[in-house]
Amino acid sequence: MTQRLIVLAIATMATLGATHVFAHNEYRMIGTIVLWKDAQLEIKSREGKMVSIAVNGETVVYRDNKKVKAAELKAGRHVVIDALGDSYRDLAAVEVRIIPSLPK
């Protein structure tokens, strides 16, 4: 019985430790697309900061609350992007929403 509890405790600690390794922070960016090339989206945020975000096959793109293809992402379009990553240098887009204009 004691051995089972020890094995269970070790397995629980290993599982909790492993989830931290795969955890990412959530980011939301609002800005204008400057460049869309090689599955990389460059946007200029409302604050004027340039941010590079990876776009992959799991990224969902919306326009007017309808799913659209990633080909709709073009320079000059305003977007709201929800992304995951460890920092602003390591972001992958989860959802991109094309919006008519930037909110004030």
Secondary structure, 3 states (H helix, E strand, C coil): CHHHHHHHHHHHHHHHHHHHHHCCEEEEEEEEEEEEECCEEEEEECCCCEEEEECCCCCEEEECCEEECHHHCCCCCEEEEEEEECCCCCEEEEEEEEECCCCC
